[in-house]
Amino acid sequence: MDLFGRQPVAQPLAARLRATSLDEYVGQEHVLGPGKPLREALEQGALHSMIFWGPPGVGKTTLARLLAKVTDAHFETISAVLSGVKEIRQAVEVAQQHAAQYGRRTILFVDEVHRFNKSQQDAFLPYVEDGTLIFIGATTENPSFELNNALLSRARVYVLKSLDEAAMRKLVNRALTDPKGLGDRHLSLPDEAFQILLAAADGDGRRLLNFLENAADLAEDDGEIGVELLQNLLGDSRRRFDKGGEAFYDQISALHKSVRGSSPDGALYWYARMLDGGCDPLYIARRVVRMASEDIGNADPRALTLCLNAWDVQERLGSPEGELAVAQAIVYLACAPKSNAVYTAFKAAMRDAAEQGSQEVPLHLRNAPTKLMKQLGYGDEYRYAHDEPDAYAAGEDYFPENLQPRQYYDPVPRGLELKIRDKLQHLRNLDATSARQRRKS
């Protein structure tokens, strides 16, 4: 109770149970286990600037605080959401004071560092370089996309993972037994209820403890946090899916690669994951059309039509009918013969177009709708393919005069492209025969 008779506001369960030692810290054994680089650096007191990259609720802030405690460093923290260059300068001044007065190093922890712009990120560099600050940044986004190369080169990136079931069990057990948590309530959590909590938390320890605390508020002391209570409380809790974030691109990549790898089951799983996470089905429908062109192509041209139809159904009918149509298209793509021949050919042609400059269209390929154009030679010596044997002008050159003819399109020996391959080989044989005849004459 304070001077005005008010009760202090209780901290959330997640804050009360924040680890105060490395022994209490759960998860991330791949960077903190015996013999791992970060663990060895801590044991040797050899702190360095670093970036923690991982999803929410996996212990990025807690780990940064523990690093300061273990190494007896002063800890300063700012949030990139609320701070700017002014706050960075203030933190630098504090660090300089601690170094001068107490001989202590300072860790500057920047939460959501990816939200800083380039100039704000650059503000750290001189002080990281001269050792005034040990910089630790936390981000949920891919550092290689969001952070300056100069900053990345001065900090080691540690990837933190979602908490697994074992780590989550440790958190729950501690919450139910620790006096700082719910230990004085003598609550129990059956395994079936724990599994519901585990699924809803989706690897996020903070989310897990928040859900547990909310459930405990509804349970009786010395009672059970049961399945029915949790189901009523959680409702339709969405799994992690951040539009435009790392999870978003990881999952659409997994869907695309499952289709390319001819795994209808894997493709359906990632499609379901994205829908379950709240992704717009129309976005997926558009990407599926792309997959049809990029990975199936002319091996099965029907794939593109089917995907366009599925997109149309999604737009016309919405959910759930449209989602089923998109699922049908995804399964078709996964099972279809694969070819990226058109995709590869298109990229090669675009590269030549960009690198070869503005090559003139040969006169014989130009139209001559006016008398002047005819006088200038437009269309001269053009061979009308339909008037040639097999409707093919053997030996004709359709490239600019200064560009050696290319072969961009190389059909694969699968699906319809097998027949296309045979047809093109037949035409190339005609070209070779025509070239030999020209040489003889």
C-alpha positions as CSV (number, residue, x, y, z in Angstrom):
1,M,0.0,0.0,0.0
2,D,1.4,3.5,-0.9
3,L,1.1,6.8,0.9
4,F,-2.4,7.3,-0.6
5,G,-3.7,4.0,0.6
6,R,-3.6,2.4,-2.8
7,Q,-2.7,-1.3,-3.4
8,P,0.2,-1.7,-5.7
9,V,-0.7,-3.1,-9.2
10,A,0.4,-6.7,-9.4
11,Q,2.8,-7.6,-12.1
12,P,1.7,-10.1,-14.8
13,L,2.6,-13.7,-14.1
14,A,5.2,-13.6,-17.0
15,A,7.0,-10.7,-15.4
16,R,6.9,-12.2,-11.9
17,L,8.4,-15.4,-13.3
18,R,11.1,-13.8,-15.4
19,A,14.3,-15.9,-15.0
20,T,16.9,-14.4,-12.7
21,S,19.6,-16.9,-13.4
22,L,20.7,-19.1,-16.3
23,D,19.4,-22.1,-14.4
24,E,15.9,-20.7,-14.4
25,Y,16.0,-19.8,-18.1
26,V,14.1,-22.3,-20.3
27,G,14.7,-23.1,-23.9
28,Q,17.5,-22.1,-26.4
29,E,19.8,-25.0,-25.5
30,H,21.2,-24.7,-29.0
31,V,22.9,-21.4,-28.0
32,L,23.1,-21.7,-24.2
33,G,23.9,-25.4,-23.8
34,P,27.3,-26.7,-22.6
35,G,30.0,-25.9,-25.2
36,K,27.8,-23.6,-27.2
37,P,29.3,-20.3,-28.3
38,L,27.2,-18.0,-26.3
39,R,27.5,-20.1,-23.1
40,E,31.3,-20.2,-23.5
41,A,31.4,-16.4,-24.0
42,L,29.4,-15.9,-20.8
43,E,31.6,-18.3,-18.8
44,Q,34.7,-16.4,-20.0
45,G,33.1,-13.0,-19.5
46,A,33.8,-12.2,-23.1
47,L,30.7,-10.2,-24.0
48,H,30.2,-9.0,-27.6
49,S,27.6,-7.2,-29.5
50,M,24.8,-9.5,-30.7
51,I,21.3,-9.7,-32.2
52,F,18.7,-12.0,-30.9
53,W,16.4,-13.0,-33.8
54,G,13.3,-15.0,-33.0
55,P,9.5,-15.1,-32.6
56,P,7.7,-13.3,-29.7
57,G,7.8,-14.8,-26.2
58,V,11.0,-16.9,-26.5
59,G,13.1,-15.0,-24.0
60,K,15.0,-12.4,-25.9
61,T,14.7,-9.6,-23.3
62,T,15.2,-12.0,-20.4
63,L,18.4,-13.4,-21.9
64,A,19.8,-9.9,-22.4
65,R,19.1,-9.1,-18.8
66,L,20.8,-12.3,-17.7
67,L,23.8,-11.5,-19.8
68,A,24.2,-8.2,-17.9
69,K,23.7,-9.8,-14.5
70,V,26.2,-12.7,-15.2
71,T,28.9,-10.3,-16.5
72,D,28.2,-7.5,-14.0
73,A,27.4,-5.0,-16.7
74,H,25.1,-2.0,-16.4
75,F,21.9,-2.6,-18.3
76,E,20.2,0.1,-20.4
77,T,17.1,-0.6,-22.5
78,I,15.2,1.3,-25.1
79,S,12.4,0.4,-27.5
80,A,12.8,1.2,-31.1
81,V,9.0,1.8,-31.2
82,L,9.2,4.7,-28.7
83,S,12.7,5.9,-29.0
84,G,15.0,7.8,-31.5
85,V,18.4,9.2,-31.8
86,K,17.9,11.4,-28.7
87,E,17.4,8.3,-26.5
88,I,20.4,6.6,-28.1
89,R,22.6,9.6,-27.1
90,Q,21.2,9.6,-23.6
91,A,22.1,5.9,-23.3
92,V,25.6,6.6,-24.6
93,E,26.1,9.3,-21.9
94,V,25.0,6.9,-19.2
95,A,27.4,4.3,-20.5
96,Q,30.3,6.8,-20.5
97,Q,29.5,7.8,-16.9
98,H,29.4,4.2,-15.7
99,A,32.7,3.5,-17.5
100,A,34.4,6.6,-16.0
101,Q,33.0,6.3,-12.4
102,Y,32.7,2.6,-11.8
103,G,34.7,0.9,-14.6
104,R,31.6,-1.0,-15.7
105,R,30.6,-2.0,-19.1
106,T,27.2,-1.1,-20.4
107,I,24.8,-3.3,-22.3
108,L,22.4,-1.3,-24.4
109,F,19.4,-3.5,-25.2
110,V,17.2,-2.3,-28.1
111,D,13.9,-4.1,-28.4
112,E,12.4,-4.4,-31.9
113,V,15.6,-2.9,-33.4
114,H,14.3,-3.6,-36.9
115,R,11.9,-0.6,-36.4
116,F,14.9,1.8,-36.4
117,N,15.6,3.5,-39.7
118,K,19.1,3.6,-41.3
119,S,20.2,6.9,-39.6
120,Q,19.0,5.6,-36.2
121,Q,20.9,2.4,-36.6
122,D,24.0,4.3,-37.8
123,A,23.9,6.2,-34.5
124,F,25.1,3.1,-32.6
125,L,28.0,2.4,-34.8
126,P,30.8,4.6,-33.3
127,Y,30.0,3.6,-29.8
128,V,29.8,-0.1,-30.6
129,E,33.1,0.3,-32.5
130,D,35.0,2.0,-29.6
131,G,33.6,-0.3,-26.9
132,T,31.4,2.4,-25.1
133,L,28.4,0.1,-25.6
134,I,27.8,-3.6,-25.9
135,F,24.9,-3.6,-28.2
136,I,22.2,-6.3,-28.0
137,G,19.3,-6.0,-30.4
138,A,16.1,-8.0,-30.4
139,T,14.0,-8.5,-33.5
140,T,11.3,-10.8,-34.8
141,E,12.2,-9.9,-38.4
142,N,15.0,-11.3,-40.6
143,P,18.1,-9.1,-39.7
144,S,19.5,-9.5,-43.2
145,F,16.5,-7.6,-44.6
146,E,15.9,-5.2,-41.8
147,L,19.3,-4.1,-40.4
148,N,22.2,-2.2,-41.9
149,N,25.2,-4.2,-43.1
150,A,27.4,-2.0,-41.0
151,L,25.5,-3.0,-37.9
152,L,25.3,-6.6,-38.8
153,S,29.1,-6.8,-39.4
154,R,29.7,-5.6,-35.8
155,A,27.2,-8.0,-34.1
156,R,26.8,-11.7,-34.0
157,V,23.3,-13.0,-34.8
158,Y,21.8,-15.7,-32.6
159,V,18.6,-17.3,-33.8
160,L,16.2,-18.1,-30.9
161,K,13.6,-20.7,-31.5
162,S,10.0,-21.2,-30.4
163,L,9.8,-22.9,-27.0
164,D,9.2,-26.6,-27.3
165,E,6.9,-28.7,-25.2
166,A,9.6,-29.5,-22.6
167,A,10.4,-25.9,-22.1
168,M,6.7,-25.0,-21.8
169,R,6.1,-27.7,-19.2
170,K,8.9,-26.2,-17.1
171,L,7.3,-22.8,-17.3
172,V,3.9,-24.2,-16.3
173,N,5.3,-26.3,-13.5
174,R,7.2,-23.3,-12.1
175,A,4.1,-21.1,-12.4
176,L,2.0,-23.6,-10.4
177,T,4.6,-24.2,-7.7
178,D,6.6,-21.0,-7.3
179,P,5.3,-18.6,-4.6
180,K,6.0,-15.7,-6.9
181,G,3.6,-17.3,-9.4
182,L,0.5,-19.3,-8.5
183,G,2.1,-21.5,-5.9
184,D,-0.1,-20.3,-3.0
185,R,-3.2,-21.2,-5.0
186,H,-2.5,-25.0,-5.1
187,L,-3.9,-25.3,-8.6
188,S,-3.5,-28.3,-10.9
189,L,-3.4,-28.6,-14.6
190,P,-4.3,-32.0,-16.2
191,D,-2.3,-33.1,-19.2
192,E,-5.2,-32.8,-21.6
193,A,-5.7,-29.2,-20.5
194,F,-2.0,-28.5,-20.8
195,Q,-2.1,-29.7,-24.4
196,I,-4.8,-27.2,-25.1
197,L,-2.7,-24.5,-23.5
198,L,0.3,-25.6,-25.4
199,A,-1.4,-25.4,-28.8
200,A,-2.9,-22.0,-28.1
201,A,0.4,-20.6,-26.9
202,D,2.2,-21.8,-30.1
203,G,5.7,-21.7,-28.8
204,D,5.3,-18.3,-27.1
205,G,6.2,-18.5,-23.4
206,R,4.8,-15.1,-22.5
207,R,1.5,-16.0,-24.2
208,L,1.4,-19.3,-22.3
209,L,1.8,-17.7,-18.9
210,N,-0.8,-15.0,-19.8
211,F,-3.3,-17.7,-20.8
212,L,-2.5,-19.6,-17.6
213,E,-2.9,-16.5,-15.4
214,N,-6.3,-15.7,-17.0
215,A,-7.4,-19.3,-16.5
216,A,-6.3,-19.2,-12.8
217,D,-8.4,-16.1,-12.2
218,L,-11.4,-18.1,-13.2
219,A,-10.5,-21.3,-11.2
220,E,-11.1,-21.9,-7.5
221,D,-8.2,-22.1,-5.1
222,D,-7.0,-25.7,-4.6
223,G,-8.9,-26.5,-7.7
224,E,-8.3,-27.7,-11.3
225,I,-7.7,-25.7,-14.4
226,G,-9.7,-28.0,-16.6
227,V,-10.4,-28.6,-20.3
228,E,-13.8,-26.9,-20.4
229,L,-12.5,-23.8,-18.6
230,L,-9.7,-23.4,-21.1
231,Q,-11.9,-24.0,-24.1
232,N,-14.3,-21.3,-23.0
233,L,-11.5,-19.0,-22.2
234,L,-9.4,-19.4,-25.3
235,G,-12.0,-19.8,-28.0
236,D,-10.5,-19.8,-31.5
237,S,-7.0,-18.7,-30.6
238,R,-5.0,-18.2,-33.8
239,R,-1.6,-19.7,-34.3
240,R,1.4,-17.4,-35.1
241,F,1.0,-15.8,-38.5
242,D,2.3,-12.2,-38.9
243,K,1.2,-10.7,-42.3
244,G,4.3,-9.4,-43.9
245,G,6.6,-10.9,-41.3
246,E,9.1,-13.7,-41.2
247,A,6.5,-16.4,-40.4
248,F,4.4,-15.2,-43.3
249,Y,7.2,-15.7,-45.9
250,D,8.4,-18.9,-44.3
251,Q,5.0,-20.5,-44.6
252,I,4.3,-19.4,-48.2
253,S,7.8,-20.6,-49.1
254,A,7.0,-24.0,-47.5
255,L,3.8,-24.2,-49.4
256,H,5.5,-23.4,-52.7
257,K,8.3,-25.8,-52.1
258,S,5.9,-28.6,-51.2
259,V,4.1,-28.1,-54.5
260,R,7.3,-28.0,-56.4
261,G,8.4,-31.2,-54.6
262,S,5.2,-33.0,-55.6
263,S,4.0,-33.4,-52.0
264,P,0.2,-32.8,-52.0
265,D,0.1,-33.6,-48.3
266,G,2.8,-31.2,-47.3
267,A,1.3,-28.5,-49.5
268,L,-2.2,-29.0,-47.9
269,Y,-0.6,-28.8,-44.4
270,W,1.0,-25.4,-45.1
271,Y,-2.1,-24.1,-46.8
272,A,-4.2,-25.1,-43.8
273,R,-1.6,-23.5,-41.5
274,M,-1.8,-20.2,-43.4
275,L,-5.6,-20.2,-43.3
276,D,-5.6,-21.1,-39.6
277,G,-3.3,-18.2,-39.0
278,G,-5.6,-15.7,-40.7
279,C,-4.0,-15.4,-44.1
280,D,-6.2,-13.9,-46.8
281,P,-7.2,-16.8,-49.1
282,L,-7.0,-14.5,-52.1
283,Y,-3.3,-13.9,-51.5
284,I,-2.7,-17.7,-51.5
285,A,-4.9,-18.0,-54.7
286,R,-2.7,-15.5,-56.5
287,R,0.5,-17.2,-55.4
288,V,-0.9,-20.6,-56.6
289,V,-1.4,-19.1,-60.1
290,R,2.3,-18.1,-60.0
291,M,3.2,-21.7,-59.0
292,A,1.3,-23.0,-62.0
293,S,3.5,-20.9,-64.4
294,E,6.8,-21.2,-62.6
295,D,6.8,-24.9,-61.7
296,I,4.4,-26.7,-64.0
297,G,4.4,-24.6,-67.1
298,N,3.8,-26.3,-70.4
299,A,4.3,-29.8,-68.8
300,D,0.6,-29.4,-68.1
301,P,-0.9,-26.1,-69.4
302,R,-4.3,-27.1,-67.8
303,A,-2.8,-26.3,-64.4
304,L,-2.8,-22.5,-65.1
305,T,-6.5,-22.6,-66.1
306,L,-7.5,-24.6,-63.1
307,C,-5.7,-22.2,-60.7
308,L,-7.3,-19.2,-62.4
309,N,-10.7,-20.9,-61.9
310,A,-9.9,-21.6,-58.3
311,W,-9.0,-17.9,-57.8
312,D,-12.3,-16.9,-59.4
313,V,-14.3,-19.3,-57.1
314,Q,-12.6,-17.8,-54.1
315,E,-13.5,-14.3,-55.2
316,R,-17.1,-15.2,-56.1
317,L,-18.0,-17.5,-53.2
318,G,-15.6,-16.7,-50.4
319,S,-15.2,-19.2,-47.6
320,P,-15.4,-22.1,-47.2
321,E,-16.3,-23.0,-50.8
322,G,-13.5,-20.9,-52.3
323,E,-10.9,-22.3,-49.9
324,L,-11.8,-25.8,-51.1
325,A,-11.4,-24.8,-54.7
326,V,-7.9,-23.4,-54.0
327,A,-7.1,-26.6,-52.1
328,Q,-8.1,-28.6,-55.2
329,A,-5.8,-26.5,-57.3
330,I,-2.9,-26.9,-54.9
331,V,-3.3,-30.7,-54.9
332,Y,-3.4,-30.7,-58.7
333,L,-0.2,-28.6,-59.0
334,A,1.6,-30.9,-56.5
335,C,0.6,-34.0,-58.5
336,A,1.2,-32.5,-62.0
337,P,4.4,-33.1,-64.1
338,K,6.9,-30.4,-63.3
339,S,8.7,-28.0,-65.6
340,N,10.4,-24.7,-64.9
341,A,11.5,-24.4,-68.6
342,V,9.4,-21.4,-69.4
343,Y,10.3,-19.7,-66.1
344,T,14.0,-20.2,-66.8
345,A,13.7,-19.2,-70.4
346,F,11.8,-16.0,-69.5
347,K,14.5,-15.0,-66.9
348,A,17.3,-15.6,-69.5
349,A,15.5,-13.5,-72.1
350,M,14.9,-10.7,-69.6
351,R,18.5,-10.7,-68.7
352,D,19.6,-10.4,-72.4
353,A,17.0,-7.6,-72.9
354,A,18.5,-5.7,-70.0
355,E,22.2,-6.3,-70.9
356,Q,22.2,-6.2,-74.7
357,G,21.0,-2.6,-75.1
358,S,18.4,-1.4,-77.6
359,Q,19.0,-3.7,-80.5
360,E,17.3,-2.7,-83.7
361,V,14.5,-4.9,-85.1
362,P,15.8,-6.5,-88.4
363,L,14.2,-5.0,-91.5
364,H,12.7,-8.3,-92.6
365,L,10.8,-8.6,-89.3
366,R,9.2,-5.1,-89.6
367,N,5.8,-4.3,-90.9
368,A,5.5,-2.1,-94.0
369,P,2.0,-0.5,-93.9
370,T,3.1,2.7,-95.8
371,K,4.8,3.2,-99.2
372,L,7.8,4.9,-97.5
373,M,8.4,1.9,-95.2
374,K,8.4,-0.4,-98.2
375,Q,10.9,1.9,-100.0
376,L,13.1,1.7,-96.9
377,G,13.1,-2.1,-97.1
378,Y,10.7,-2.9,-94.2
379,G,9.5,-6.5,-94.6
380,D,11.9,-7.3,-97.4
381,E,12.8,-11.0,-97.6
382,Y,10.4,-11.9,-94.9
383,R,9.4,-15.6,-95.3
384,Y,5.7,-16.2,-94.5
385,A,5.8,-19.4,-92.4
386,H,2.4,-20.7,-93.7
387,D,3.8,-20.8,-97.2
388,E,6.7,-23.0,-96.2
389,P,6.8,-26.8,-95.9
390,D,5.5,-27.9,-92.5
391,A,4.5,-24.2,-92.0
392,Y,8.1,-23.5,-90.9
393,A,10.6,-21.2,-92.4
394,A,13.7,-23.3,-91.8
395,G,16.8,-21.4,-91.1
396,E,15.1,-18.0,-90.5
397,D,16.7,-15.8,-87.9
398,Y,14.3,-13.9,-85.6
399,F,17.0,-12.2,-83.4
400,P,18.6,-8.8,-83.9
401,E,21.5,-8.7,-86.4
402,N,24.1,-8.0,-83.6
403,L,22.8,-10.7,-81.3
404,Q,23.7,-14.4,-81.8
405,P,20.5,-16.5,-81.8
406,R,19.8,-18.0,-78.4
407,Q,18.1,-21.1,-77.2
408,Y,16.2,-20.0,-74.0
409,Y,13.5,-22.6,-73.9
410,D,14.6,-26.1,-73.2
411,P,11.5,-28.3,-72.6
412,V,11.8,-31.1,-70.0
413,P,11.1,-34.7,-70.9
414,R,7.9,-34.8,-68.9
415,G,4.2,-34.2,-69.5
416,L,3.2,-32.3,-72.6
417,E,6.6,-30.8,-72.8
418,L,7.9,-34.2,-73.9
419,K,6.0,-33.7,-77.2
420,I,7.0,-30.0,-77.4
421,R,10.6,-31.1,-77.0
422,D,10.3,-33.6,-79.9
423,K,8.6,-30.9,-82.1
424,L,11.3,-28.4,-81.4
425,Q,14.1,-30.9,-82.1
426,H,12.4,-31.7,-85.5
427,L,12.4,-28.0,-86.3
428,R,16.1,-27.6,-85.3
429,N,16.9,-30.5,-87.6
430,L,15.2,-28.7,-90.4
431,D,17.3,-25.6,-89.6
432,A,20.5,-27.7,-89.7
433,T,19.6,-29.1,-93.1
434,S,18.8,-25.6,-94.4
435,A,22.2,-24.3,-93.1
436,R,24.0,-27.2,-94.9
437,Q,22.2,-26.4,-98.1
438,R,23.1,-22.7,-97.9
439,R,26.8,-23.6,-97.4
440,K,26.8,-25.9,-100.4
441,S,25.3,-23.2,-102.6
